[in-house]
Every structure is written in structure tokens, then in C-alpha cells.
């Protein structure tokens, strides 16, 4: 539901360096707390992020787990940003520009394969999940995450950024619907649910300039500042599809990927 031109324009405006740090964002802390609990630990492990530009989560995983990290992205501008970001952050990271659906990617299998904010841009997530699994070692861990624009978040986005909603498949944000690809690929959920609580940072883009839109945008910015204070940390544990900022699943695979996969019921 997007193309490389969309992402090239998106990444070209990003300021570097970019790195996820729990101390800066309670929302990011809530998300990475799940990764901390379910991603494997040990020496010599490697992680691949699909749609990985600019590598801010890979930077976190490298520092937290000592992973060798690789970003796979189809955007040339995104890959340039990732390379520059790794250099600025001072650690080795591999960046591969390519299509995850290609059968001849120069990417080996990894112990951890994940994406955060990818599956929602596809009408059918089943081939996307299959592409992840082709790059995952047997016994490895798969991570799938996306922003949640259901419930109150969808209402606010339709007011502030209706154009953004044309780039996503809202059905992929309902974790109950993930059963279609979980069953197809024999995935066992270590964790599946919503995280981060209500996150005003989802509404960073305002397309209209009416007074009501400006006022709502200002209120959300002030609320974001208030909800990022340590005293509000407990609110991040109150989660639901109706208001939480992120949907996240962590999986292992019970069986090898089948040769053919049933059509997705997520549409």
C-alpha cells in the first residue's frame, strides 16, 4: 500500500543519529520490555530487521544483547540513512538494499527476524510473514509489530491525518486476526497483544489547518509530554485494542514453513 518513492521521501527528512533508549520514551520502553523478555540471549546471535531503516531498534538490540545486526530495506534513501546511522553510533551493522520477496537475497538465516511497522502496509500479510520465516533459522524467534490505529486512535487519525490511513490495512492491527498466518505457518505465540498504553505520539502528522485541528494537535503534544513522565509509567500497562499504541507478537515455529500457504483471511 506504499512504494519505494514514498519511503525515500520519508527517510530523506530523518535526522541522525537515531537510537531507541528507554530513558527517552516510556512508549519505547514498553515495547522493548517485551523484546527484552522474549528475544534470545547468548553469544554469537544475529538479528535481522526487515524494513529496518534507519536501524534505531537494531542499535538497541546490539547494545542490549550483543547481536550482530542487519537491516534489510527496499528504500535506497532508507539504506543510506541506516549506514550513516550505524557509523554515527559507532558499531558495525550490515545494511542490505533489496526486496524481501526476492528468492536470491544475499542474506543468510538469522536467529531473530523481526519487523516493526511493516505488515500493516500490505493488503495480505501472509506472504510478508512467509518472507520473514525464509530468513529465520530453525528454532529462531520471529517478531511482528505494527502501530494500532483501531479504536480511539483511528478516530483521532481520521480527524488529523486521513491520508495516513490510506497507506495501511487496518485489519492487520487486530491481533485476533493474526490466527490466519499463525495457523498457516505453525507459529506458537510467546507473546501477543497490545503494548504501550495510549500514545499521543501516533498523531505526529496534522494534515488540516482548521482551528479545531491545531487545538487538538496542541492538546495531544501536551498530553504526550505528560504521559512520558515516570509518574505515569503504570498507565502504560493498561492496554487494549481500543486505545493502545502498538500491536506486537513474538513467535517460535512449531513446524517448517509449508510449501503452499492458504489465502489470508485478513483483508
DRENPA-3360 file (N, C-alpha, C; in nm, 2 decimals, always signed):
BEGIN
1 = XXXXXXXX = +0.08/-0.12/+0.00/+0.00/+0.00/+0.00/+0.09/+0.13/+0.00 ~ +0.22/+0.11/-0.01/+0.31/+0.22/-0.03/+0.41/+0.17/-0.13 ~ +0.50/+0.26/-0.18/+0.60/+0.23/-0.27/+0.74/+0.29/-0.23 ~ +0.84/+0.25/-0.30/+0.98/+0.30/-0.26/+0.99/+0.45/-0.26 ~ +0.92/+0.52/-0.36/+0.92/+0.66/-0.36/+0.86/+0.72/-0.23 ~ +0.76/+0.66/-0.18/+0.70/+0.71/-0.05/+0.80/+0.70/+0.06 ~ +0.88/+0.59/+0.07/+0.97/+0.57/+0.17/+1.10/+0.65/+0.15 ~ +1.14/+0.67/+0.03/+1.26/+0.75/+0.00/+1.23/+0.89/+0.05;
9 = XXXXXXXX = +1.11/+0.94/+0.02/+1.08/+1.08/+0.07/+1.07/+1.08/+0.22 ~ +1.01/+0.98/+0.28/+1.00/+0.97/+0.43/+1.14/+0.97/+0.50 ~ +1.23/+0.89/+0.45/+1.36/+0.87/+0.52/+1.45/+0.99/+0.49 ~ +1.43/+1.06/+0.38/+1.53/+1.17/+0.34/+1.52/+1.28/+0.44 ~ +1.41/+1.30/+0.52/+1.40/+1.41/+0.61/+1.44/+1.37/+0.75 ~ +1.48/+1.24/+0.77/+1.51/+1.20/+0.91/+1.64/+1.25/+0.96 ~ +1.64/+1.30/+1.08/+1.77/+1.35/+1.15/+1.84/+1.23/+1.22 ~ +1.97/+1.23/+1.20/+2.05/+1.12/+1.27/+2.14/+1.19/+1.37;
17 = XXXXXXXX = +2.19/+1.11/+1.47/+2.17/+0.97/+1.49/+2.03/+0.93/+1.55 ~ +1.99/+0.81/+1.52/+1.86/+0.76/+1.58/+1.88/+0.63/+1.65 ~ +1.84/+0.63/+1.78/+1.86/+0.51/+1.86/+1.75/+0.50/+1.96 ~ +1.70/+0.39/+1.99/+1.60/+0.37/+2.09/+1.66/+0.36/+2.22 ~ +1.61/+0.44/+2.31/+1.66/+0.44/+2.45/+1.54/+0.45/+2.54 ~ +1.53/+0.36/+2.64/+1.42/+0.35/+2.73/+1.40/+0.48/+2.81 ~ +1.51/+0.55/+2.84/+1.51/+0.67/+2.92/+1.44/+0.78/+2.85 ~ +1.43/+0.78/+2.72/+1.37/+0.89/+2.64/+1.22/+0.88/+2.62;
25 = XXXXXXXX = +1.17/+0.75/+2.62/+1.03/+0.73/+2.59/+0.97/+0.61/+2.66 ~ +0.87/+0.64/+2.74/+0.80/+0.53/+2.81/+0.73/+0.43/+2.71 ~ +0.69/+0.49/+2.60/+0.63/+0.40/+2.49/+0.73/+0.31/+2.44 ~ +0.85/+0.36/+2.40/+0.95/+0.27/+2.35/+1.00/+0.17/+2.46 ~ +1.00/+0.22/+2.58/+1.04/+0.13/+2.69/+0.94/+0.01/+2.71 ~ +0.81/+0.04/+2.69/+0.71/-0.07/+2.70/+0.73/-0.17/+2.59 ~ +0.76/-0.12/+2.47/+0.78/-0.21/+2.36/+0.91/-0.30/+2.37 ~ +1.02/-0.23/+2.41/+1.14/-0.30/+2.42/+1.14/-0.39/+2.55;
33 = XXXXXXXX = +1.06/-0.36/+2.65/+1.05/-0.46/+2.76/+1.00/-0.59/+2.71 ~ +0.92/-0.60/+2.61/+0.87/-0.73/+2.56/+0.99/-0.80/+2.48 ~ +1.06/-0.72/+2.41/+1.18/-0.78/+2.34/+1.28/-0.83/+2.44 ~ +1.30/-0.75/+2.54/+1.40/-0.80/+2.65/+1.36/-0.93/+2.71 ~ +1.23/-0.95/+2.72/+1.18/-1.08/+2.79/+1.18/-1.20/+2.70 ~ +1.16/-1.18/+2.57/+1.13/-1.29/+2.48/+1.24/-1.32/+2.37 ~ +1.32/-1.22/+2.34/+1.43/-1.24/+2.24/+1.54/-1.32/+2.31 ~ +1.61/-1.41/+2.24/+1.71/-1.50/+2.30/+1.83/-1.42/+2.34;
41 = XXXXXXXX = +1.90/-1.48/+2.43/+2.03/-1.42/+2.48/+2.14/-1.53/+2.46 ~ +2.26/-1.48/+2.44/+2.37/-1.58/+2.42/+2.47/-1.51/+2.32 ~ +2.59/-1.57/+2.32/+2.69/-1.51/+2.23/+2.67/-1.56/+2.09 ~ +2.72/-1.48/+2.00/+2.72/-1.52/+1.86/+2.58/-1.51/+1.79 ~ +2.48/-1.45/+1.85/+2.35/-1.44/+1.79/+2.34/-1.33/+1.69 ~ +2.25/-1.34/+1.59/+2.24/-1.24/+1.49/+2.09/-1.21/+1.47 ~ +2.06/-1.08/+1.45/+1.92/-1.03/+1.43/+1.91/-0.96/+1.30 ~ +1.80/-0.98/+1.23/+1.77/-0.91/+1.11/+1.63/-0.84/+1.12;
49 = XXXXXXXX = +1.64/-0.71/+1.09/+1.51/-0.63/+1.09/+1.47/-0.61/+0.94 ~ +1.35/-0.65/+0.90/+1.30/-0.63/+0.77/+1.23/-0.49/+0.77 ~ +1.26/-0.41/+0.67/+1.21/-0.27/+0.67/+1.29/-0.20/+0.78 ~ +1.42/-0.23/+0.79/+1.50/-0.19/+0.91/+1.55/-0.05/+0.91 ~ +1.54/+0.03/+0.81/+1.59/+0.17/+0.82/+1.51/+0.25/+0.93 ~ +1.58/+0.33/+1.00/+1.73/+0.36/+0.99/+1.81/+0.29/+1.09 ~ +1.75/+0.18/+1.15/+1.83/+0.10/+1.24/+1.83/+0.13/+1.39 ~ +1.73/+0.21/+1.43/+1.73/+0.25/+1.57/+1.70/+0.14/+1.67;
57 = XXXXXXXX = +1.62/+0.04/+1.63/+1.59/-0.07/+1.71/+1.70/-0.17/+1.70 ~ +1.77/-0.18/+1.59/+1.89/-0.27/+1.58/+2.00/-0.22/+1.67 ~ +2.01/-0.09/+1.68/+2.11/-0.03/+1.77/+2.08/-0.07/+1.91 ~ +1.96/-0.06/+1.95/+1.92/-0.11/+2.08/+1.95/-0.25/+2.11 ~ +1.92/-0.34/+2.01/+1.94/-0.48/+2.03/+2.09/-0.51/+2.03 ~ +2.17/-0.44/+1.95/+2.32/-0.46/+1.95/+2.37/-0.43/+2.09 ~ +2.33/-0.32/+2.15/+2.39/-0.28/+2.28/+2.33/-0.36/+2.39 ~ +2.20/-0.40/+2.38/+2.14/-0.48/+2.49/+2.18/-0.62/+2.49;
65 = XXXXXXXX = +2.18/-0.69/+2.37/+2.20/-0.83/+2.36/+2.34/-0.87/+2.30 ~ +2.41/-0.77/+2.24/+2.53/-0.80/+2.17/+2.51/-0.87/+2.04 ~ +2.39/-0.86/+1.98/+2.36/-0.92/+1.85/+2.45/-0.86/+1.74 ~ +2.49/-0.94/+1.64/+2.53/-0.89/+1.51/+2.40/-0.85/+1.44 ~ +2.39/-0.73/+1.38/+2.27/-0.68/+1.33/+2.27/-0.65/+1.18 ~ +2.16/-0.68/+1.12/+2.14/-0.65/+0.97/+2.01/-0.58/+0.95 ~ +2.01/-0.48/+0.87/+1.89/-0.41/+0.82/+1.86/-0.44/+0.68 ~ +1.75/-0.49/+0.65/+1.70/-0.52/+0.51/+1.59/-0.42/+0.47;
73 = XXXXXXXX = +1.61/-0.34/+0.37/+1.52/-0.24/+0.33/+1.52/-0.22/+0.18 ~ +1.40/-0.19/+0.12/+1.39/-0.17/-0.02/+1.41/-0.03/-0.06 ~ +1.42/+0.06/+0.03/+1.43/+0.21/+0.00/+1.58/+0.24/+0.00 ~ +1.63/+0.30/-0.11/+1.77/+0.34/-0.12/+1.80/+0.45/-0.02 ~ +1.71/+0.54/-0.01/+1.73/+0.65/+0.09/+1.73/+0.60/+0.23 ~ +1.65/+0.50/+0.26/+1.65/+0.44/+0.39/+1.77/+0.36/+0.42 ~ +1.83/+0.29/+0.32/+1.95/+0.22/+0.34/+2.07/+0.32/+0.37 ~ +2.07/+0.43/+0.29/+2.17/+0.53/+0.32/+2.17/+0.58/+0.46;
81 = XXXXXXXX = +2.04/+0.61/+0.51/+2.03/+0.66/+0.64/+2.08/+0.55/+0.74 ~ +2.05/+0.42/+0.72/+2.09/+0.32/+0.81/+2.24/+0.31/+0.82 ~ +2.30/+0.31/+0.70/+2.45/+0.31/+0.70/+2.51/+0.42/+0.78 ~ +2.46/+0.54/+0.75/+2.51/+0.66/+0.82/+2.48/+0.65/+0.97 ~ +2.37/+0.60/+1.00/+2.33/+0.59/+1.15/+2.42/+0.50/+1.22 ~ +2.45/+0.38/+1.16/+2.54/+0.28/+1.23/+2.68/+0.35/+1.24 ~ +2.72/+0.42/+1.14/+2.86/+0.48/+1.15/+2.86/+0.59/+1.26 ~ +2.75/+0.67/+1.27/+2.75/+0.77/+1.37/+2.74/+0.71/+1.51;
89 = XXXXXXXX = +2.67/+0.60/+1.53/+2.66/+0.53/+1.66/+2.78/+0.45/+1.69 ~ +2.87/+0.43/+1.60/+3.00/+0.37/+1.63/+2.99/+0.22/+1.65 ~ +2.91/+0.15/+1.57/+2.92/+0.00/+1.58/+2.89/-0.06/+1.44 ~ +2.94/-0.18/+1.42/+2.92/-0.24/+1.29/+2.78/-0.30/+1.27 ~ +2.72/-0.26/+1.16/+2.59/-0.31/+1.13/+2.58/-0.33/+0.98 ~ +2.52/-0.44/+0.93/+2.51/-0.46/+0.79/+2.38/-0.41/+0.73 ~ +2.39/-0.35/+0.62/+2.27/-0.29/+0.55/+2.25/-0.35/+0.41 ~ +2.14/-0.41/+0.38/+2.11/-0.48/+0.25/+1.99/-0.41/+0.19;
97 = XXXXXXXX = +2.02/-0.35/+0.07/+1.90/-0.30/+0.00/+1.85/-0.41/-0.09 ~ +1.72/-0.44/-0.07/+1.66/-0.55/-0.15/+1.52/-0.57/-0.12 ~ +1.45/-0.65/-0.20/+1.31/-0.69/-0.18/+1.30/-0.81/-0.10 ~ +1.23/-0.81/+0.01/+1.21/-0.92/+0.10/+1.15/-1.04/+0.03 ~ +1.08/-1.02/-0.08/+1.01/-1.13/-0.15/+1.10/-1.20/-0.25 ~ +1.22/-1.14/-0.27/+1.32/-1.20/-0.37/+1.37/-1.33/-0.32 ~ +1.39/-1.42/-0.41/+1.44/-1.56/-0.38/+1.59/-1.56/-0.37 ~ +1.66/-1.46/-0.42/+1.80/-1.46/-0.42/+1.87/-1.35/-0.34;
105 = XXXXXXXX = +1.81/-1.31/-0.23/+1.86/-1.21/-0.14/+2.00/-1.25/-0.08 ~ +2.10/-1.17/-0.08/+2.23/-1.20/-0.02/+2.22/-1.19/+0.13 ~ +2.13/-1.26/+0.19/+2.11/-1.25/+0.34/+2.10/-1.39/+0.39 ~ +2.18/-1.43/+0.49/+2.17/-1.56/+0.55/+2.06/-1.57/+0.65 ~ +2.03/-1.69/+0.70/+1.93/-1.70/+0.80/+1.98/-1.65/+0.94 ~ +1.89/-1.59/+1.01/+1.92/-1.52/+1.14/+1.85/-1.59/+1.26 ~ +1.91/-1.57/+1.38/+1.85/-1.62/+1.50/+1.72/-1.55/+1.53 ~ +1.71/-1.42/+1.50/+1.60/-1.34/+1.53/+1.57/-1.26/+1.40;
113 = XXXXXXXX = +1.44/-1.27/+1.35/+1.40/-1.19/+1.24/+1.27/-1.12/+1.28 ~ +1.27/-0.99/+1.26/+1.15/-0.91/+1.31/+1.13/-0.79/+1.22 ~ +1.01/-0.74/+1.23/+0.98/-0.61/+1.17/+0.88/-0.53/+1.26 ~ +0.90/-0.40/+1.26/+0.82/-0.31/+1.35/+0.76/-0.20/+1.26 ~ +0.64/-0.22/+1.22/+0.58/-0.12/+1.13/+0.59/-0.16/+0.99 ~ +0.56/-0.28/+0.95/+0.58/-0.33/+0.81/+0.45/-0.40/+0.76 ~ +0.40/-0.49/+0.84/+0.29/-0.58/+0.79/+0.16/-0.49/+0.76 ~ +0.15/-0.38/+0.83/+0.02/-0.30/+0.81/+0.02/-0.23/+0.67;
121 = XXXXXXXX = +0.13/-0.23/+0.60/+0.13/-0.17/+0.47/+0.10/-0.26/+0.36 ~ +0.05/-0.38/+0.39/+0.02/-0.48/+0.29/-0.12/-0.53/+0.30 ~ -0.19/-0.55/+0.19/-0.32/-0.60/+0.18/-0.33/-0.74/+0.24 ~ -0.23/-0.82/+0.21/-0.23/-0.96/+0.26/-0.10/-0.98/+0.34 ~ -0.11/-1.00/+0.47/+0.02/-1.02/+0.55/+0.08/-1.15/+0.54 ~ +0.01/-1.25/+0.48/+0.06/-1.39/+0.48/+0.20/-1.40/+0.40 ~ +0.21/-1.35/+0.28/+0.34/-1.35/+0.21/+0.44/-1.27/+0.28 ~ +0.41/-1.17/+0.36/+0.50/-1.09/+0.43/+0.56/-1.18/+0.55;
129 = XXXXXXXX = +0.48/-1.25/+0.62/+0.52/-1.33/+0.73/+0.61/-1.45/+0.67 ~ +0.57/-1.50/+0.56/+0.64/-1.61/+0.49/+0.78/-1.56/+0.46 ~ +0.80/-1.43/+0.41/+0.93/-1.38/+0.38/+1.01/-1.37/+0.50 ~ +0.96/-1.33/+0.62/+1.03/-1.33/+0.74/+1.09/-1.47/+0.77 ~ +1.00/-1.57/+0.76/+1.04/-1.70/+0.80/+1.14/-1.77/+0.71 ~ +1.15/-1.73/+0.59/+1.25/-1.78/+0.50/+1.39/-1.73/+0.54 ~ +1.40/-1.63/+0.62/+1.52/-1.57/+0.67/+1.55/-1.60/+0.81 ~ +1.47/-1.69/+0.87/+1.48/-1.73/+1.01/+1.54/-1.87/+1.03;
137 = XXXXXXXX = +1.64/-1.88/+1.11/+1.69/-2.01/+1.14/+1.59/-2.10/+1.21 ~ +1.60/-2.23/+1.19/+1.51/-2.33/+1.26/+1.53/-2.30/+1.41 ~ +1.42/-2.29/+1.49/+1.43/-2.27/+1.63/+1.45/-2.12/+1.66 ~ +1.45/-2.04/+1.56/+1.47/-1.89/+1.59/+1.34/-1.83/+1.64 ~ +1.35/-1.70/+1.66/+1.24/-1.62/+1.72/+1.20/-1.51/+1.61 ~ +1.07/-1.51/+1.59/+1.01/-1.41/+1.50/+0.94/-1.30/+1.57 ~ +0.96/-1.18/+1.53/+0.88/-1.07/+1.59/+0.81/-0.99/+1.49 ~ +0.68/-0.96/+1.52/+0.60/-0.88/+1.43/+0.53/-0.77/+1.51;
145 = XXXXXXXX = +0.54/-0.65/+1.46/+0.48/-0.54/+1.53/+0.43/-0.44/+1.44 ~ +0.33/-0.36/+1.48/+0.27/-0.25/+1.40/+0.20/-0.16/+1.49 ~ +0.19/-0.03/+1.45/+0.11/+0.06/+1.52/-0.04/+0.02/+1.52 ~ -0.11/+0.06/+1.62/-0.25/+0.03/+1.63/-0.34/+0.15/+1.61 ~ -0.41/+0.15/+1.49/-0.49/+0.26/+1.46/-0.64/+0.23/+1.47 ~ -0.67/+0.13/+1.55/-0.81/+0.09/+1.58/-0.86/+0.18/+1.70 ~ -0.99/+0.17/+1.73/-1.05/+0.24/+1.84/-1.03/+0.39/+1.84 ~ -1.00/+0.45/+1.95/-0.99/+0.59/+1.96/-0.87/+0.65/+1.87;
153 = XXXXXXXX = -0.77/+0.56/+1.85/-0.66/+0.61/+1.77/-0.71/+0.63/+1.62 ~ -0.79/+0.54/+1.57/-0.85/+0.56/+1.44/-0.93/+0.69/+1.43 ~ -1.01/+0.71/+1.53/-1.10/+0.83/+1.53/-1.01/+0.96/+1.52 ~ -0.91/+0.96/+1.60/-0.82/+1.08/+1.60/-0.74/+1.10/+1.47 ~ -0.70/+0.98/+1.41/-0.63/+0.99/+1.29/-0.72/+1.04/+1.17 ~ -0.84/+0.99/+1.17/-0.94/+1.04/+1.07/-0.96/+1.19/+1.08 ~ -0.95/+1.24/+1.19/-0.96/+1.39/+1.21/-0.83/+1.46/+1.17 ~ -0.72/+1.41/+1.21/-0.59/+1.48/+1.19/-0.51/+1.44/+1.07;
161 = XXXXXXXX = -0.51/+1.31/+1.03/-0.43/+1.26/+0.92/-0.50/+1.15/+0.84 ~ -0.61/+1.19/+0.78/-0.68/+1.09/+0.70/-0.60/+1.03/+0.59 ~ -0.50/+1.10/+0.53/-0.42/+1.05/+0.43/-0.33/+0.93/+0.47 ~ -0.29/+0.94/+0.60/-0.21/+0.83/+0.65/-0.28/+0.70/+0.65 ~ -0.41/+0.70/+0.68/-0.49/+0.58/+0.68/-0.51/+0.51/+0.54 ~ -0.48/+0.59/+0.44/-0.48/+0.52/+0.30/-0.36/+0.44/+0.28 ~ -0.26/+0.44/+0.36/-0.14/+0.37/+0.34/-0.13/+0.24/+0.42 ~ -0.24/+0.21/+0.50/-0.23/+0.10/+0.59/-0.36/+0.01/+0.58;
169 = XXXXXXXX = -0.35/-0.11/+0.62/-0.46/-0.21/+0.62/-0.50/-0.22/+0.77 ~ -0.60/-0.16/+0.81/-0.64/-0.16/+0.95/-0.67/-0.30/+1.00 ~ -0.71/-0.39/+0.92/-0.74/-0.52/+0.97/-0.62/-0.59/+1.02 ~ -0.50/-0.56/+0.98/-0.38/-0.62/+1.03/-0.34/-0.58/+1.17 ~ -0.41/-0.48/+1.22/-0.38/-0.43/+1.35/-0.47/-0.50/+1.46 ~ -0.56/-0.59/+1.42/-0.64/-0.67/+1.51/-0.56/-0.80/+1.53 ~ -0.50/-0.81/+1.65/-0.42/-0.93/+1.67/-0.50/-1.06/+1.67 ~ -0.63/-1.06/+1.69/-0.71/-1.18/+1.68/-0.71/-1.23/+1.54;
177 = XXXXXXXX = -0.70/-1.14/+1.44/-0.69/-1.18/+1.30/-0.56/-1.25/+1.26 ~ -0.46/-1.24/+1.35/-0.33/-1.30/+1.32/-0.33/-1.45/+1.32 ~ -0.44/-1.50/+1.37/-0.45/-1.65/+1.38/-0.44/-1.71/+1.24 ~ -0.48/-1.64/+1.13/-0.47/-1.70/+1.00/-0.33/-1.74/+0.96 ~ -0.23/-1.65/+0.98/-0.09/-1.68/+0.95/-0.03/-1.76/+1.06 ~ -0.07/-1.75/+1.18/-0.02/-1.83/+1.29/-0.05/-1.98/+1.26 ~ -0.17/-2.01/+1.22/-0.21/-2.15/+1.18/-0.14/-2.19/+1.06 ~ -0.13/-2.11/+0.96/-0.07/-2.14/+0.83/+0.08/-2.19/+0.84;
185 = XXXXXXXX = +0.15/-2.12/+0.94/+0.29/-2.14/+0.95/+0.33/-2.22/+1.08 ~ +0.24/-2.26/+1.15/+0.27/-2.34/+1.27/+0.34/-2.25/+1.38 ~ +0.29/-2.13/+1.39/+0.36/-2.04/+1.49/+0.30/-2.05/+1.63 ~ +0.39/-2.05/+1.72/+0.35/-2.05/+1.86/+0.38/-1.92/+1.93 ~ +0.28/-1.86/+1.98/+0.30/-1.72/+2.04/+0.36/-1.73/+2.17 ~ +0.48/-1.66/+2.19/+0.54/-1.64/+2.32/+0.47/-1.52/+2.39 ~ +0.44/-1.43/+2.30/+0.37/-1.31/+2.35/+0.28/-1.26/+2.23 ~ +0.16/-1.21/+2.26/+0.08/-1.15/+2.16/-0.02/-1.06/+2.22;
193 = XXXXXXXX = -0.02/-0.93/+2.19/-0.11/-0.84/+2.25/-0.08/-0.69/+2.21 ~ -0.14/-0.61/+2.29/-0.11/-0.46/+2.27/-0.03/-0.41/+2.38 ~ +0.06/-0.31/+2.35/+0.16/-0.26/+2.44/+0.16/-0.11/+2.43 ~ +0.22/-0.05/+2.54/+0.25/+0.09/+2.53/+0.14/+0.19/+2.58 ~ +0.02/+0.13/+2.61/-0.09/+0.22/+2.65/-0.12/+0.32/+2.55 ~ -0.20/+0.43/+2.58/-0.23/+0.53/+2.49/-0.11/+0.62/+2.46 ~ -0.08/+0.64/+2.33/+0.04/+0.70/+2.29/+0.01/+0.82/+2.20 ~ +0.01/+0.94/+2.25/-0.02/+1.06/+2.16/+0.08/+1.08/+2.05;
201 = XXXXXXXX = +0.20/+1.02/+2.06/+0.30/+1.04/+1.96/+0.25/+0.98/+1.82 ~ +0.15/+0.89/+1.82/+0.10/+0.84/+1.70/+0.04/+0.95/+1.61 ~ +0.01/+1.06/+1.67/-0.06/+1.17/+1.59/+0.03/+1.28/+1.56 ~ +0.15/+1.25/+1.52/+0.25/+1.35/+1.49/+0.22/+1.43/+1.37 ~ +0.14/+1.38/+1.28/+0.12/+1.45/+1.15/-0.02/+1.51/+1.15 ~ -0.03/+1.64/+1.12/-0.16/+1.71/+1.11/-0.17/+1.76/+0.96 ~ -0.27/+1.71/+0.89/-0.29/+1.75/+0.75/-0.38/+1.87/+0.73 ~ -0.47/+1.90/+0.82/-0.56/+2.01/+0.81/-0.50/+2.13/+0.89;
209 = XXXXXXXX = -0.56/+2.25/+0.86/-0.51/+2.37/+0.93/-0.63/+2.45/+1.00 ~ -0.74/+2.38/+1.02/-0.85/+2.44/+1.09/-0.82/+2.46/+1.23 ~ -0.88/+2.56/+1.30/-0.85/+2.59/+1.44/-0.87/+2.46/+1.53 ~ -0.98/+2.39/+1.50/-1.00/+2.27/+1.58/-0.89/+2.17/+1.57 ~ -0.83/+2.16/+1.44/-0.72/+2.06/+1.42/-0.59/+2.11/+1.50 ~ -0.57/+2.24/+1.49/-0.45/+2.30/+1.56/-0.46/+2.28/+1.71 ~ -0.58/+2.30/+1.76/-0.61/+2.29/+1.90/-0.59/+2.14/+1.95 ~ -0.65/+2.05/+1.87/-0.63/+1.91/+1.90/-0.49/+1.86/+1.90;
217 = XXXXXXXX = -0.42/+1.91/+1.79/-0.27/+1.87/+1.78/-0.19/+1.92/+1.90 ~ -0.22/+2.05/+1.95/-0.15/+2.10/+2.06/-0.19/+2.02/+2.19 ~ -0.31/+1.99/+2.21/-0.35/+1.91/+2.32/-0.28/+1.78/+2.33 ~ -0.27/+1.71/+2.21/-0.20/+1.58/+2.21/-0.05/+1.59/+2.24 ~ +0.01/+1.70/+2.19/+0.15/+1.72/+2.22/+0.17/+1.74/+2.37 ~ +0.08/+1.82/+2.43/+0.10/+1.84/+2.58/+0.07/+1.71/+2.65 ~ -0.03/+1.63/+2.60/-0.06/+1.50/+2.67/+0.06/+1.41/+2.65 ~ +0.12/+1.41/+2.54/+0.24/+1.32/+2.52/+0.35/+1.35/+2.62;
225 = XXXXXXXX = +0.37/+1.48/+2.64/+0.47/+1.52/+2.74/+0.43/+1.47/+2.88 ~ +0.31/+1.48/+2.91/+0.26/+1.44/+3.05/+0.27/+1.29/+3.06 ~ +0.24/+1.22/+2.96/+0.24/+1.07/+2.97/+0.37/+1.01/+2.95 ~ +0.48/+1.09/+2.93/+0.61/+1.04/+2.92/+0.69/+1.06/+3.05 ~ +0.62/+1.11/+3.15/+0.67/+1.13/+3.29/+0.67/+1.00/+3.36 ~ +0.78/+0.98/+3.44/+0.79/+0.85/+3.51/+0.67/+0.82/+3.60 ~ +0.60/+0.92/+3.65/+0.49/+0.90/+3.74/+0.37/+0.84/+3.67 ~ +0.37/+0.84/+3.54/+0.26/+0.78/+3.46/+0.30/+0.64/+3.40;
233 = XXXXXXXX = +0.41/+0.59/+3.44/+0.45/+0.46/+3.39/+0.34/+0.35/+3.40 ~ +0.27/+0.35/+3.51/+0.17/+0.25/+3.54/+0.06/+0.25/+3.43 ~ +0.04/+0.37/+3.37/-0.07/+0.37/+3.26/-0.03/+0.30/+3.14 ~ +0.10/+0.28/+3.12/+0.15/+0.20/+3.00/+0.11/+0.05/+3.01 ~ +0.08/+0.01/+3.13/+0.04/-0.13/+3.15/-0.11/-0.15/+3.13 ~ -0.19/-0.05/+3.10/-0.33/-0.06/+3.07/-0.34/-0.06/+2.92 ~ -0.37/-0.18/+2.87/-0.37/-0.20/+2.72/-0.50/-0.26/+2.67 ~ -0.53/-0.22/+2.55/-0.65/-0.27/+2.48/-0.64/-0.23/+2.33;
241 = XXXXXXXX = -0.71/-0.31/+2.24/-0.71/-0.27/+2.10/-0.78/-0.14/+2.08 ~ -0.86/-0.09/+2.18/-0.94/+0.03/+2.17/-0.85/+0.16/+2.19 ~ -0.74/+0.14/+2.25/-0.66/+0.27/+2.28/-0.51/+0.25/+2.27 ~ -0.45/+0.13/+2.28/-0.31/+0.11/+2.29/-0.24/+0.15/+2.16 ~ -0.11/+0.19/+2.18/-0.04/+0.24/+2.06/+0.02/+0.14/+1.97 ~ +0.04/+0.01/+2.02/+0.11/-0.08/+1.94/+0.06/-0.22/+1.95 ~ +0.06/-0.30/+1.84/+0.03/-0.44/+1.84/+0.16/-0.52/+1.82 ~ +0.18/-0.62/+1.90/+0.31/-0.69/+1.90/+0.29/-0.84/+1.92;
249 = XXXXXXXX = +0.37/-0.92/+1.84/+0.37/-1.06/+1.86/+0.51/-1.12/+1.85 ~ +0.54/-1.21/+1.94/+0.67/-1.28/+1.94/+0.65/-1.43/+1.93 ~ +0.71/-1.50/+1.83/+0.68/-1.63/+1.80/+0.80/-1.72/+1.79 ~ +0.77/-1.85/+1.81/+0.86/-1.96/+1.76/+0.78/-2.04/+1.66 ~ +0.85/-2.12/+1.59/+0.77/-2.20/+1.49/+0.77/-2.35/+1.52 ~ +0.66/-2.41/+1.53/+0.64/-2.55/+1.57/+0.68/-2.64/+1.46 ~ +0.66/-2.59/+1.33/+0.69/-2.68/+1.22/+0.75/-2.60/+1.10 ~ +0.82/-2.66/+1.01/+0.88/-2.59/+0.90/+0.77/-2.52/+0.82;
257 = XXXXXXXX = +0.80/-2.41/+0.74/+0.71/-2.35/+0.66/+0.65/-2.44/+0.55 ~ +0.52/-2.45/+0.53/+0.47/-2.53/+0.43/+0.50/-2.48/+0.29 ~ +0.50/-2.57/+0.19/+0.53/-2.53/+0.05/+0.43/-2.44/+0.00 ~ +0.30/-2.45/+0.04/+0.20/-2.36/+0.00/+0.12/-2.31/+0.12 ~ +0.07/-2.20/+0.11/+0.00/-2.13/+0.22/-0.14/-2.09/+0.18 ~ -0.24/-2.12/+0.27/-0.37/-2.08/+0.24/-0.39/-1.93/+0.23 ~ -0.48/-1.88/+0.15/-0.50/-1.74/+0.14/-0.54/-1.68/+0.27 ~ -0.49/-1.56/+0.29/-0.51/-1.49/+0.42/-0.66/-1.45/+0.44;
265 = XXX = -0.71/-1.45/+0.56/-0.84/-1.40/+0.59/-0.83/-1.26/+0.64 ~ -0.72/-1.21/+0.64/-0.70/-1.07/+0.69/-0.71/-0.98/+0.56 ~ -0.81/-0.90/+0.55/-0.83/-0.81/+0.44/-0.92/-0.70/+0.47;
% end
